[in-house]
Amino acid sequence: MLTSDYIRGFVDGEGCFYILATKRIACEFQVSQKQRAVLESMREFFGCGYVKPKYDKAGTYVYLVKNIHDLSTKIVPFFREHPLIVKSDQFEKFAQVVEMQKNKLHLTAEGRERIKALKLGSSETIRQALSR
């Protein structure tokens, strides 16, 4: 059985709090690992999401949570109670966007602009710029 400390450390190393802010706004929590069993245990721990192959050459699996209700009631509260160290900034931006989505603020022009500003400087944006 996984402990809260184990999950926090694992996510700090292998997790990602992804914000999609293009034509649509979406949030996604994901953790990658070659050992599917660890990710299935994490899915059971949180009681949400799913595990699927990542479709890369390394044979990696990914645990995904996309449902805004699950993100706002399970994922965000867990990491508020068990703060991350390495990915704390990424998580805080993600948590703000999840809250905005929960309150339907992403449907307003002001909300969309705020979300785009939060995404700027995130690790995903930096990684995309470096791959060009």
C-alpha positions as CSV (number, residue, x, y, z in Angstrom):
1,M,0.0,0.0,0.0
2,L,1.3,3.4,-0.9
3,T,1.7,6.1,1.7
4,S,1.1,9.8,1.3
5,D,4.8,10.6,1.7
6,Y,5.7,8.0,-1.0
7,I,3.1,9.5,-3.4
8,R,4.3,13.1,-2.7
9,G,7.9,12.2,-3.4
10,F,7.1,10.1,-6.5
11,V,5.0,12.9,-8.0
12,D,7.7,15.4,-7.2
13,G,10.1,13.3,-9.4
14,E,7.8,11.8,-12.0
15,G,4.6,13.8,-12.1
16,C,3.3,16.7,-14.1
17,F,0.5,19.2,-13.6
18,Y,-0.4,20.1,-17.1
19,I,-2.4,23.2,-18.2
20,L,-3.8,23.2,-21.7
21,A,-4.7,26.8,-22.8
22,T,-5.2,26.8,-26.6
23,K,-8.6,26.8,-28.2
24,R,-9.9,25.1,-25.1
25,I,-8.9,25.1,-21.4
26,A,-8.1,21.8,-19.7
27,C,-6.1,20.5,-16.8
28,E,-4.4,17.2,-16.5
29,F,-2.5,15.5,-13.7
30,Q,-0.1,12.8,-14.9
31,V,2.6,10.5,-13.5
32,S,4.8,8.4,-15.8
33,Q,6.6,5.2,-14.9
34,K,7.7,1.9,-16.4
35,Q,6.1,-0.1,-13.6
36,R,2.4,-0.2,-14.3
37,A,1.6,-1.7,-10.9
38,V,2.9,1.5,-9.1
39,L,0.6,3.6,-11.2
40,E,-2.4,1.3,-10.7
41,S,-1.8,1.5,-6.9
42,M,-1.8,5.3,-7.2
43,R,-5.1,5.2,-9.1
44,E,-6.5,3.0,-6.3
45,F,-5.2,5.4,-3.7
46,F,-6.9,8.4,-5.3
47,G,-9.9,6.5,-6.4
48,C,-10.0,8.3,-9.8
49,G,-8.3,8.5,-13.2
50,Y,-6.8,5.7,-15.3
51,V,-3.5,4.1,-16.4
52,K,-2.6,3.7,-20.1
53,P,0.5,3.1,-22.2
54,K,2.4,6.3,-23.0
55,Y,3.2,5.1,-26.5
56,D,6.8,5.9,-26.4
57,K,9.8,3.7,-27.2
58,A,10.7,3.3,-23.6
59,G,7.6,1.2,-22.7
60,T,6.3,3.7,-20.2
61,Y,2.9,4.0,-18.7
62,V,1.1,7.1,-17.5
63,Y,-1.5,7.6,-14.8
64,L,-3.9,10.4,-15.8
65,V,-6.6,12.4,-14.1
66,K,-8.5,14.8,-16.3
67,N,-11.9,15.1,-14.7
68,I,-12.3,18.5,-13.1
69,H,-14.3,17.2,-10.2
70,D,-11.7,14.6,-9.3
71,L,-8.9,17.2,-9.7
72,S,-10.6,19.7,-7.4
73,T,-11.9,17.2,-4.8
74,K,-9.0,14.6,-4.7
75,I,-5.8,15.7,-6.4
76,V,-5.6,19.4,-5.4
77,P,-6.6,18.8,-1.7
78,F,-4.1,15.9,-1.4
79,F,-1.2,18.1,-2.5
80,R,-2.4,21.0,-0.4
81,E,-2.2,18.7,2.6
82,H,1.1,17.1,1.4
83,P,3.0,19.9,-0.2
84,L,5.5,19.2,-3.0
85,I,9.0,20.6,-3.0
86,V,10.3,20.5,-6.5
87,K,7.0,21.0,-8.3
88,S,5.4,23.4,-5.9
89,D,5.2,26.3,-8.3
90,Q,3.9,24.1,-11.1
91,F,1.2,22.7,-8.7
92,E,0.1,26.2,-7.5
93,K,-0.5,27.4,-11.0
94,F,-2.4,24.2,-11.8
95,A,-4.5,24.4,-8.6
96,Q,-5.5,28.0,-9.5
97,V,-6.6,26.9,-13.0
98,V,-8.5,23.9,-11.6
99,E,-10.3,26.3,-9.2
100,M,-11.1,28.7,-12.0
101,Q,-12.5,25.8,-14.1
102,K,-14.6,24.6,-11.2
103,N,-16.1,28.1,-10.9
104,K,-16.6,28.3,-14.7
105,L,-14.3,31.3,-14.9
106,H,-12.5,29.7,-17.8
107,L,-15.6,30.5,-19.9
108,T,-15.0,34.3,-19.6
109,A,-12.5,36.3,-21.6
110,E,-10.9,37.5,-18.4
111,G,-10.6,34.0,-17.1
112,R,-9.0,32.7,-20.3
113,E,-6.4,35.5,-20.2
114,R,-5.6,34.8,-16.6
115,I,-5.2,31.1,-17.3
116,K,-2.9,31.8,-20.3
117,A,-0.8,34.1,-18.0
118,L,-0.5,31.3,-15.4
119,K,0.6,28.9,-18.1
120,L,3.4,31.2,-19.3
121,G,6.7,30.2,-17.6
122,S,5.4,26.8,-16.6
123,S,7.6,23.8,-17.3
124,E,5.4,22.7,-20.2
125,T,5.8,26.0,-22.0
126,I,9.5,26.0,-21.5
127,R,9.8,22.4,-22.7
128,Q,7.8,23.2,-25.8
129,A,10.0,26.3,-26.6
130,L,13.2,24.2,-26.2
131,S,11.9,21.5,-28.6
132,R,11.4,24.0,-31.5
